[in-house]
Amino acid sequence: MGTSTANVVEILALLILLQSVSSFCNGDNFNGSCIKTEREALVKFKSSLLNNSNSLPSWVGDDCCRWDGVTCDDINGHVVELVLSWASIMGNISLHLGNLSNLQYLDLSMKPSLAIHSLHFPSSLKYLNLSYVLLDKCDNWLQSINMLPSLLELDLWNCELSIIADVSHVNFTSLEVLNLGWNNFHSTIPRWLYNITKLQNLVLHSGPFRGSLSTDISNLKSLASLDADFNSLEGNIPNTLNRLCNLIELYLGYNKFSDISNNLLHGQIPQNLSEMMPSLQLLSLSNNYLNGTVPATLCRSGSLQILDLSNNHLSGRIPSCWGNLPSLTVIDFSSNMLSGDVPMSLGSQESLVSLHLQNNTLQGKIPMSLRNLESLETLDFSMNAFDGFIPSWIGESLSSLKVLSIHSNKFEGEIPLQLCYLASLRILNLANNMMTGTIPNCFGNFTAIAMHEQKGHWDYYTKYEPFAFVTASYGENVQVYVKGIELEYTRTLRFLYSIDLSGNNFVGEIPQELMNLSGLQILNLSTNKLDGHIPWNIGKLSSLESLDLSENELSGSIPFSISDLNFLSHLNLSLNHLSGRIPKGNQLQTLDDKSIYIGNDGLCGPPLNNCSDDADELPKGHEKGGTRRKDDSEIVWFYGGMGMGFAAGFVGVCSILYFNDSRRCAWFGLVDRVYNKLWVTIAIKANQVKRKFLRNKLEGNA
């Protein structure tokens, strides 16, 4: 028993001794805080920087493990992490960190003022981020990285790399994330890249790479995300992409792929795309030269969330097979040559947030099934051949809508009042249609009427709008009566910042209620038949940047409040019947182009001809509250303020003299002295003048 215990103690002592020796040998005189050789390597790195005395100010003292950005292993004291993305460092250096033998994580990103012309890393490195560091003069970058067998993540985004040499054997086969985006390669995709079989995330965005995408891409079977947007890749999209069963995101937009036949979308893979790429959530093939039709196989890709085929040469009808994509949120088929009607089945995509079909040759009416898209935020059917009336259910059912753009179609009739219910609307574009009637007042009044019930929730009674009228307004709240029920709350179109109703046949006056849209930035009502005056309080649109009221039948003067639009950068009031003096203002003075006022024979003032005196007279009907000229009102306030100031000063002086005897005596004493001095001065001067007059008279008689 005793012998066994002694043996165990001896063994433990021997192990402790071996551990100490090992730590001593491996630790290079580790003193419990920082290894000397690693500290020297860090000091050498700092000394190579430009303005090194001010760079990394915490890097002082013997314990480098306490320096900012440096992390050491708690057991052996080796530096394992060096993160300097936060630091302000610059210079043209050689980055040799081989002495940091246990370094695993190196981040020097976001340093556009740091140029590295030579690299050497310890083989232990697993994570390397040099994004935005200049490596254009570093010829050995690939050879240095190829000596890192444990490397898992490599980020070389925007390093101005131009040379991507070939390597006979790839050693960094453990790599899972590779980012070579936004450089200056202008070469084909290197073949060695297809041998990194453990890659999960590959970014080649804006390489820019040219040539074709090799069929060897199928070797990257672990790939979950491929971003090759904004390159010059051409030819066919390889049909071997269907072997990437783990692919979640595929970005091939903004290239030169020219033939949609014989690729993953048409005819070369099994029609059931969801079985071949069951995890695919994002497919972007926009801005290429793809032709053919939209493949019906896409309707069966059950995990798909974003589908972007915009800006290609696709033709034919949109498939009518939609309905099995419960996660689909974005469809973008814009800027193609698609024709026919919008399929009713699109209305079954209840998760849809954005639907872009603009710039095609689609026709017919907007299908009623789209009223089921309650999550829809963007509806863009512009530049097609849709006709009929704008459906009222857009305002009744699509309550989340933020962008409604249906310009450049053949819609007719009036603007449905139900559009005023779209409380989240940001952009409304109905331009270049054949619409008639007046502009609804409710655009600037109220939208959805809400009532708080005893059940504790809010209900929206938009269908009762014809029976509602406003009784009082205060801030964001409006008192409204609906069928005799007084409601205390309503939401207004405060977020609406762009309205374009140009190129229609709208008549009547510009609604005063539009002036309540304080956040409005763009207002285009040009090329209609609007008459009456420009609203006198248009200056309330304090955020307005662009105002176009040209080619209407507006009359009267330009309101002086327009000079209050301090952000206005575009103005067009041409081809109306406006008259009077053009207002002056700091921002208006920068808009000195005569063309914005042409076609209004009654206008005068800079930048047009000078005004005659009678041009200052206000047109009939502009005398009422708020239409007083701005300079006249300023004169009234100036003289009124002067009079009140004089009265206040006079009363103040008299009060002091009345209540303070010493000041009163001093004041009247001063008055007496001044009076006496003035009287004596005047008397002497008068006597001198009298004597001079008599002397001249006597000399004349003599």
KOLBATOR-683212 format. One line per 5 residues: their letters; for each residue y, x, z of C-alpha. Coordinates in steps of 0.05 Angstrom, whole numbers, plus 5000, padded with zeros to 4 digits. Layout:
# KOLBATOR-683212
a = Y,X,Z ~ ... .
# end
This chain:
# KOLBATOR-683212
mgtst = 5000,5000,5000 ~ 5048,5055,5021 ~ 5029,5098,4961 ~ 5041,5041,4912 ~ 5109,5028,4942 .
anvve = 5128,5101,4936 ~ 5106,5102,4863 ~ 5149,5041,4847 ~ 5209,5073,4880 ~ 5198,5137,4840 .
ilall = 5192,5099,4775 ~ 5257,5060,4789 ~ 5293,5124,4807 ~ 5269,5157,4743 ~ 5292,5097,4701 .
illqs = 5361,5099,4734 ~ 5366,5173,4720 ~ 5346,5164,4647 ~ 5397,5107,4639 ~ 5451,5152,4668 .
vssfc = 5433,5209,4621 ~ 5432,5161,4562 ~ 5499,5132,4581 ~ 5528,5201,4589 ~ 5501,5224,4522 .
ngdnf = 5521,5162,4484 ~ 5585,5150,4521 ~ 5619,5216,4505 ~ 5644,5226,4575 ~ 5653,5152,4589 .
ngsci = 5694,5147,4653 ~ 5687,5072,4663 ~ 5750,5054,4625 ~ 5754,5087,4556 ~ 5714,5137,4516 .
ktere = 5754,5199,4501 ~ 5735,5209,4428 ~ 5748,5136,4412 ~ 5816,5138,4446 ~ 5833,5199,4404 .
alvkf = 5813,5162,4341 ~ 5859,5104,4359 ~ 5917,5151,4376 ~ 5907,5185,4309 ~ 5910,5118,4274 .
kssll = 5974,5100,4310 ~ 6007,5167,4294 ~ 5993,5156,4219 ~ 6035,5092,4219 ~ 6107,5090,4197 .
nnsns = 6155,5086,4255 ~ 6096,5098,4301 ~ 6140,5107,4362 ~ 6156,5032,4360 ~ 6089,5008,4334 .
lpswv = 6037,4985,4384 ~ 6080,4998,4446 ~ 6023,4981,4494 ~ 5980,5038,4466 ~ 5998,5087,4522 .
gddcc = 5957,5115,4579 ~ 5885,5138,4583 ~ 5851,5070,4586 ~ 5849,5047,4513 ~ 5808,4987,4533 .
rwdgv = 5871,4957,4562 ~ 5911,4966,4499 ~ 5932,4903,4461 ~ 5884,4887,4406 ~ 5829,4932,4432 .
tcddi = 5765,4903,4462 ~ 5711,4947,4494 ~ 5640,4934,4513 ~ 5634,4917,4587 ~ 5572,4960,4597 .
nghvv = 5581,5024,4557 ~ 5657,5024,4545 ~ 5653,5030,4469 ~ 5708,4998,4428 ~ 5675,4939,4394 .
elvls = 5735,4900,4368 ~ 5802,4920,4338 ~ 5847,4861,4321 ~ 5917,4879,4298 ~ 5934,4819,4255 .
wasim = 5988,4802,4306 ~ 6021,4870,4306 ~ 6080,4894,4265 ~ 6052,4957,4233 ~ 6067,4990,4166 .
gnisl = 6056,5054,4129 ~ 6015,5089,4076 ~ 5952,5114,4111 ~ 5880,5136,4107 ~ 5839,5090,4150 .
hlgnl = 5783,5133,4179 ~ 5751,5099,4238 ~ 5683,5131,4236 ~ 5690,5157,4308 ~ 5691,5085,4333 .
snlqy = 5616,5086,4327 ~ 5603,5017,4358 ~ 5661,4979,4324 ~ 5637,4911,4301 ~ 5700,4872,4287 .
ldlsm = 5761,4898,4250 ~ 5821,4854,4232 ~ 5883,4885,4200 ~ 5901,4824,4160 ~ 5971,4797,4144 .
kpsla = 6000,4867,4135 ~ 6033,4869,4066 ~ 6073,4931,4088 ~ 6009,4969,4104 ~ 5980,5009,4045 .
ihslh = 5912,5043,4052 ~ 5891,5096,4001 ~ 5825,5116,4033 ~ 5773,5080,4076 ~ 5717,5101,4122 .
fpssl = 5683,5054,4171 ~ 5627,5061,4222 ~ 5561,5032,4198 ~ 5561,4984,4258 ~ 5617,4941,4228 .
kylnl = 5599,4867,4220 ~ 5667,4833,4208 ~ 5721,4863,4164 ~ 5787,4828,4148 ~ 5838,4866,4106 .
syvll = 5871,4807,4073 ~ 5943,4820,4050 ~ 5935,4895,4061 ~ 5952,4936,3999 ~ 5890,4970,3971 .
dkcdn = 5913,4981,3900 ~ 5911,5057,3909 ~ 5844,5057,3946 ~ 5791,5078,3896 ~ 5734,5083,3945 .
wlqsi = 5739,5013,3976 ~ 5673,4988,3946 ~ 5635,5052,3961 ~ 5659,5050,4034 ~ 5639,4977,4042 .
nmlps = 5572,4989,4009 ~ 5554,5035,4068 ~ 5558,4977,4117 ~ 5487,4948,4120 ~ 5505,4902,4180 .
lleld = 5567,4872,4148 ~ 5568,4796,4153 ~ 5639,4776,4133 ~ 5687,4811,4085 ~ 5757,4785,4070 .
lwnce = 5797,4822,4017 ~ 5843,4764,3997 ~ 5908,4786,3962 ~ 5898,4861,3969 ~ 5921,4875,3897 .
lsiia = 5854,4904,3879 ~ 5847,4919,3805 ~ 5783,4959,3800 ~ 5716,4930,3818 ~ 5665,4985,3802 .
dvshv = 5592,4974,3791 ~ 5541,4998,3843 ~ 5470,5017,3828 ~ 5444,4990,3894 ~ 5476,4940,3941 .
nftsl = 5468,4958,4014 ~ 5510,4903,4046 ~ 5457,4851,4032 ~ 5468,4818,4100 ~ 5536,4792,4076 .
evlnl = 5546,4718,4088 ~ 5620,4710,4072 ~ 5656,4746,4015 ~ 5729,4733,3996 ~ 5756,4771,3935 .
gwnnf = 5808,4719,3917 ~ 5879,4730,3893 ~ 5873,4801,3865 ~ 5884,4835,3798 ~ 5814,4847,3773 .
hstip = 5820,4818,3702 ~ 5746,4834,3691 ~ 5680,4798,3690 ~ 5645,4779,3754 ~ 5605,4841,3775 .
rwlyn = 5530,4833,3768 ~ 5516,4864,3836 ~ 5548,4804,3868 ~ 5489,4760,3848 ~ 5443,4805,3889 .
itklq = 5474,4788,3956 ~ 5425,4732,3967 ~ 5447,4714,4037 ~ 5517,4694,4015 ~ 5539,4627,4042 .
nlvlh = 5612,4627,4025 ~ 5638,4660,3961 ~ 5713,4660,3943 ~ 5733,4685,3874 ~ 5796,4643,3871 .
sgpfr = 5850,4674,3826 ~ 5811,4739,3816 ~ 5827,4731,3761 ~ 5758,4738,3730 ~ 5742,4726,3657 .
gslst = 5679,4718,3616 ~ 5624,4669,3634 ~ 5593,4648,3699 ~ 5524,4680,3696 ~ 5460,4639,3703 .
disnl = 5442,4690,3757 ~ 5487,4650,3803 ~ 5423,4613,3820 ~ 5400,4675,3860 ~ 5449,4656,3915 .
kslas = 5404,4602,3943 ~ 5439,4602,4011 ~ 5507,4588,3980 ~ 5544,4530,4012 ~ 5613,4540,3982 .
ldadf = 5634,4570,3915 ~ 5708,4575,3899 ~ 5722,4602,3830 ~ 5786,4562,3817 ~ 5844,4592,3777 .
nsleg = 5806,4643,3735 ~ 5793,4650,3660 ~ 5719,4634,3661 ~ 5696,4603,3596 ~ 5636,4577,3559 .
nipnt = 5587,4528,3590 ~ 5579,4514,3663 ~ 5509,4543,3676 ~ 5454,4492,3686 ~ 5422,4538,3738 .
lnrlc = 5474,4514,3788 ~ 5426,4456,3802 ~ 5382,4505,3840 ~ 5435,4515,3894 ~ 5406,4461,3939 .
nliel = 5450,4480,3998 ~ 5515,4476,3959 ~ 5568,4434,3994 ~ 5632,4453,3957 ~ 5639,4472,3884 .
ylgyn = 5708,4492,3857 ~ 5709,4510,3783 ~ 5778,4481,3767 ~ 5833,4515,3726 ~ 5787,4554,3681 .
kfsdi = 5768,4550,3607 ~ 5700,4517,3609 ~ 5697,4482,3543 ~ 5632,4444,3534 ~ 5605,4393,3583 .
snnll = 5540,4387,3545 ~ 5482,4431,3568 ~ 5508,4438,3639 ~ 5496,4409,3706 ~ 5533,4345,3688 .
hgqip = 5498,4324,3625 ~ 5428,4326,3600 ~ 5399,4391,3627 ~ 5380,4373,3697 ~ 5344,4313,3725 .
qnlse = 5389,4252,3724 ~ 5383,4244,3799 ~ 5436,4294,3817 ~ 5433,4277,3891 ~ 5361,4302,3895 .
mmpsl = 5378,4369,3864 ~ 5443,4379,3903 ~ 5435,4332,3961 ~ 5489,4365,4004 ~ 5544,4367,3952 .
qllsl = 5608,4338,3982 ~ 5662,4366,3936 ~ 5661,4375,3861 ~ 5724,4400,3826 ~ 5722,4414,3752 .
snnyl = 5795,4398,3738 ~ 5840,4432,3687 ~ 5786,4456,3639 ~ 5769,4437,3567 ~ 5708,4395,3583 .
ngtvp = 5691,4339,3535 ~ 5640,4283,3533 ~ 5636,4226,3582 ~ 5636,4220,3657 ~ 5562,4227,3674 .
atlcr = 5531,4167,3708 ~ 5488,4214,3750 ~ 5550,4226,3794 ~ 5543,4156,3820 ~ 5479,4176,3854 .
sgslq = 5505,4238,3890 ~ 5502,4204,3958 ~ 5539,4258,3998 ~ 5597,4265,3951 ~ 5666,4258,3983 .
ildls = 5715,4288,3932 ~ 5706,4283,3857 ~ 5759,4315,3813 ~ 5750,4315,3737 ~ 5824,4312,3721 .
nnhls = 5859,4346,3662 ~ 5801,4352,3615 ~ 5781,4320,3549 ~ 5733,4268,3576 ~ 5728,4204,3536 .
grips = 5692,4138,3536 ~ 5688,4088,3592 ~ 5685,4101,3666 ~ 5613,4088,3689 ~ 5602,4021,3723 .
cwgnl = 5549,4048,3771 ~ 5593,4061,3831 ~ 5570,4033,3897 ~ 5522,4083,3927 ~ 5573,4134,3951 .
psltv = 5591,4112,4022 ~ 5629,4176,4037 ~ 5671,4181,3974 ~ 5745,4188,3992 ~ 5777,4217,3929 .
idfss = 5767,4201,3855 ~ 5812,4236,3805 ~ 5799,4222,3731 ~ 5872,4231,3711 ~ 5896,4263,3646 .
nmlsg = 5835,4252,3604 ~ 5821,4205,3545 ~ 5783,4151,3582 ~ 5786,4081,3554 ~ 5765,4010,3570 .
dvpms = 5772,3971,3635 ~ 5769,3996,3706 ~ 5698,3979,3730 ~ 5693,3927,3784 ~ 5643,3971,3822 .
lgsqe = 5699,4018,3843 ~ 5719,3964,3892 ~ 5655,3977,3932 ~ 5678,4047,3952 ~ 5707,4024,4019 .
slvsl = 5720,4095,4043 ~ 5764,4111,3983 ~ 5831,4141,4002 ~ 5858,4165,3935 ~ 5845,4135,3866 .
hlqnn = 5878,4172,3808 ~ 5868,4144,3738 ~ 5936,4161,3709 ~ 5949,4187,3639 ~ 5889,4158,3603 .
tlqgk = 5883,4099,3554 ~ 5854,4049,3602 ~ 5872,3976,3592 ~ 5863,3906,3618 ~ 5882,3882,3687 .
ipmsl = 5875,3915,3754 ~ 5808,3887,3780 ~ 5811,3842,3841 ~ 5752,3880,3872 ~ 5800,3936,3890 .
rnles = 5828,3892,3945 ~ 5768,3914,3986 ~ 5795,3986,3989 ~ 5829,3977,4056 ~ 5832,4052,4069 .
letld = 5866,4067,4003 ~ 5930,4109,4010 ~ 5943,4129,3938 ~ 5936,4084,3877 ~ 5960,4116,3813 .
fsmna = 5947,4078,3748 ~ 6009,4103,3712 ~ 6013,4121,3637 ~ 5958,4074,3613 ~ 5959,4007,3577 .
fdgfi = 5947,3959,3635 ~ 5980,3891,3627 ~ 5990,3825,3662 ~ 6024,3814,3729 ~ 6023,3862,3788 .
pswig = 5972,3830,3835 ~ 6001,3802,3899 ~ 5938,3823,3937 ~ 5961,3896,3933 ~ 6012,3880,3987 .
eslss = 5966,3833,4025 ~ 5902,3875,4028 ~ 5919,3948,4017 ~ 5957,3956,4082 ~ 5946,4032,4085 .
lkvls = 5978,4045,4018 ~ 6028,4102,4017 ~ 6035,4115,3942 ~ 6037,4060,3890 ~ 6050,4087,3820 .
ihsnk = 6037,4042,3761 ~ 6094,4064,3716 ~ 6090,4068,3640 ~ 6044,4009,3628 ~ 6054,3938,3602 .
fegei = 6062,3899,3666 ~ 6107,3839,3664 ~ 6135,3786,3710 ~ 6171,3795,3776 ~ 6158,3843,3833 .
plqlc = 6113,3806,3881 ~ 6145,3796,3949 ~ 6080,3816,3981 ~ 6094,3889,3965 ~ 6144,3886,4023 .
ylasl = 6085,3882,4070 ~ 6066,3954,4055 ~ 6093,3983,4119 ~ 6065,4053,4105 ~ 6092,4058,4034 .
rilnl = 6125,4124,4017 ~ 6130,4123,3941 ~ 6140,4062,3896 ~ 6142,4074,3821 ~ 6142,4013,3775 .
annmm = 6184,4046,3720 ~ 6177,4035,3645 ~ 6142,3968,3644 ~ 6166,3900,3620 ~ 6182,3869,3687 .
tgtip = 6237,3819,3698 ~ 6272,3781,3754 ~ 6312,3809,3812 ~ 6298,3866,3860 ~ 6271,3834,3924 .
ncfgn = 6318,3836,3984 ~ 6258,3848,4030 ~ 6251,3920,4007 ~ 6302,3938,4060 ~ 6291,3881,4109 .
ftaia = 6224,3873,4141 ~ 6151,3881,4120 ~ 6094,3857,4163 ~ 6109,3805,4216 ~ 6072,3818,4281 .
mheqk = 6060,3773,4340 ~ 6031,3793,4407 ~ 5981,3741,4429 ~ 5952,3728,4498 ~ 5888,3762,4477 .
ghwdy = 5924,3828,4479 ~ 5924,3849,4406 ~ 5972,3847,4348 ~ 5961,3801,4289 ~ 5999,3806,4223 .
ytkye = 6020,3740,4192 ~ 6042,3765,4124 ~ 6018,3702,4089 ~ 6072,3662,4126 ~ 6129,3704,4096 .
pfafv = 6158,3646,4054 ~ 6170,3609,4120 ~ 6202,3667,4156 ~ 6275,3682,4166 ~ 6312,3736,4205 .
tasyg = 6357,3713,4262 ~ 6377,3780,4292 ~ 6366,3854,4279 ~ 6370,3912,4327 ~ 6343,3982,4311 .
envqv = 6270,3977,4289 ~ 6262,3908,4319 ~ 6278,3843,4284 ~ 6276,3774,4313 ~ 6239,3729,4264 .
yvkgi = 6220,3656,4264 ~ 6155,3639,4231 ~ 6139,3565,4230 ~ 6181,3555,4291 ~ 6150,3613,4330 .
eleyt = 6199,3668,4352 ~ 6170,3737,4342 ~ 6199,3798,4376 ~ 6173,3855,4334 ~ 6169,3877,4262 .
rtlrf = 6162,3941,4223 ~ 6211,3963,4169 ~ 6204,4007,4108 ~ 6235,4066,4144 ~ 6186,4115,4113 .
lysid = 6198,4096,4041 ~ 6231,4156,4008 ~ 6224,4143,3933 ~ 6237,4080,3892 ~ 6235,4082,3816 .
lsgnn = 6244,4015,3781 ~ 6276,4044,3718 ~ 6261,4023,3647 ~ 6250,3949,3660 ~ 6290,3885,3652 .
fvgei = 6312,3871,3723 ~ 6375,3830,3731 ~ 6422,3811,3787 ~ 6457,3855,3839 ~ 6431,3915,3876 .
pqelm = 6407,3887,3943 ~ 6450,3906,4002 ~ 6386,3910,4043 ~ 6365,3972,4005 ~ 6420,4009,4042 .
nlsgl = 6379,4002,4106 ~ 6328,4053,4080 ~ 6359,4113,4115 ~ 6301,4158,4096 ~ 6305,4143,4021 .
qilnl = 6311,4207,3980 ~ 6303,4182,3909 ~ 6330,4117,3880 ~ 6324,4105,3805 ~ 6346,4037,3779 .
stnkl = 6368,4061,3711 ~ 6358,4025,3644 ~ 6356,3954,3670 ~ 6406,3896,3666 ~ 6433,3900,3736 .
dghip = 6505,3875,3746 ~ 6555,3867,3802 ~ 6582,3925,3844 ~ 6550,3987,3872 ~ 6539,3969,3946 .
wnigk = 6600,3991,3985 ~ 6557,4021,4041 ~ 6513,4064,3996 ~ 6535,4122,4041 ~ 6485,4096,4092 .
lssle = 6429,4127,4050 ~ 6442,4192,4087 ~ 6379,4227,4061 ~ 6390,4210,3988 ~ 6380,4269,3940 .
sldls = 6375,4234,3873 ~ 6412,4171,3851 ~ 6407,4143,3780 ~ 6441,4076,3764 ~ 6454,4092,3691 .
enels = 6447,4043,3632 ~ 6461,3979,3670 ~ 6519,3930,3671 ~ 6549,3951,3737 ~ 6624,3941,3746 .
gsipf = 6679,3954,3796 ~ 6695,4020,3828 ~ 6650,4074,3854 ~ 6648,4065,3930 ~ 6682,4120,3969 .
sisdl = 6623,4122,4017 ~ 6584,4156,3962 ~ 6620,4220,3983 ~ 6582,4216,4049 ~ 6516,4233,4013 .
nflsh = 6514,4305,4034 ~ 6445,4319,4004 ~ 6458,4289,3936 ~ 6437,4338,3881 ~ 6427,4290,3823 .
lnlsl = 6473,4233,3803 ~ 6477,4191,3741 ~ 6524,4131,3735 ~ 6533,4134,3660 ~ 6534,4076,3611 .
nhlsg = 6560,4021,3657 ~ 6626,3984,3664 ~ 6653,4023,3724 ~ 6727,4033,3734 ~ 6778,4065,3781 .
ripkg = 6783,4134,3811 ~ 6720,4177,3820 ~ 6714,4192,3895 ~ 6721,4263,3921 ~ 6674,4296,3970 .
nqlqt = 6643,4363,3987 ~ 6577,4347,3953 ~ 6607,4308,3896 ~ 6651,4367,3877 ~ 6587,4406,3859 .
lddks = 6567,4350,3811 ~ 6620,4366,3759 ~ 6582,4347,3697 ~ 6621,4296,3656 ~ 6557,4266,3628 .
iyign = 6540,4232,3694 ~ 6601,4187,3685 ~ 6605,4177,3609 ~ 6604,4107,3581 ~ 6650,4080,3636 .
dglcg = 6717,4073,3601 ~ 6753,4053,3665 ~ 6735,4115,3706 ~ 6784,4172,3716 ~ 6792,4233,3759 .
pplnn = 6754,4299,3760 ~ 6712,4317,3723 ~ 6741,4265,3674 ~ 6815,4255,3656 ~ 6869,4250,3709 .
csdda = 6884,4181,3738 ~ 6949,4142,3730 ~ 6982,4112,3791 ~ 6952,4043,3780 ~ 6882,4072,3781 .
delpk = 6885,4072,3856 ~ 6885,3996,3859 ~ 6819,3968,3882 ~ 6784,3918,3837 ~ 6784,3846,3856 .
ghekg = 6730,3830,3906 ~ 6729,3899,3938 ~ 6780,3884,3993 ~ 6731,3857,4043 ~ 6707,3894,4104 .
gtrrk = 6683,3963,4091 ~ 6714,3970,4021 ~ 6780,3999,4045 ~ 6793,4066,4012 ~ 6773,4123,4054 .
ddsei = 6839,4161,4049 ~ 6880,4099,4067 ~ 6839,4087,4130 ~ 6847,4159,4149 ~ 6924,4153,4143 .
vwfyg = 6923,4091,4187 ~ 6882,4126,4240 ~ 6926,4188,4236 ~ 6992,4151,4250 ~ 6959,4105,4301 .
gmgmg = 6933,4165,4339 ~ 7000,4199,4336 ~ 7035,4138,4365 ~ 6986,4131,4422 ~ 6991,4205,4437 .
faagf = 7067,4203,4441 ~ 7065,4142,4486 ~ 7014,4174,4532 ~ 7054,4238,4537 ~ 7119,4201,4551 .
vgvcs = 7089,4159,4606 ~ 7057,4221,4637 ~ 7124,4259,4640 ~ 7161,4199,4669 ~ 7108,4188,4722 .
ilyfn = 7113,4261,4745 ~ 7190,4257,4751 ~ 7187,4191,4788 ~ 7136,4211,4841 ~ 7154,4285,4852 .
dsrrc = 7224,4296,4882 ~ 7226,4372,4874 ~ 7206,4368,4800 ~ 7256,4312,4789 ~ 7313,4353,4819 .
awfgl = 7293,4414,4780 ~ 7288,4373,4716 ~ 7356,4340,4724 ~ 7387,4407,4745 ~ 7360,4437,4681 .
vdrvy = 7387,4380,4641 ~ 7456,4389,4673 ~ 7457,4463,4658 ~ 7435,4454,4587 ~ 7485,4397,4578 .
nklwv = 7542,4439,4607 ~ 7524,4499,4565 ~ 7520,4457,4502 ~ 7586,4422,4519 ~ 7622,4488,4531 .
tiaik = 7592,4519,4468 ~ 7613,4459,4426 ~ 7683,4457,4456 ~ 7695,4532,4443 ~ 7670,4525,4372 .
anqvk = 7713,4464,4360 ~ 7775,4500,4388 ~ 7761,4560,4343 ~ 7755,4516,4282 ~ 7819,4479,4301 .
rkflr = 7858,4545,4309 ~ 7832,4571,4243 ~ 7852,4506,4208 ~ 7923,4509,4238 ~ 7931,4583,4219 .
nkleg = 7911,4569,4148 ~ 7958,4511,4145 ~ 8018,4553,4171 ~ 8002,4609,4122 ~ 8002,4558,4067 .
na = 8070,4530,4086 ~ 8099,4600,4089 .
# end
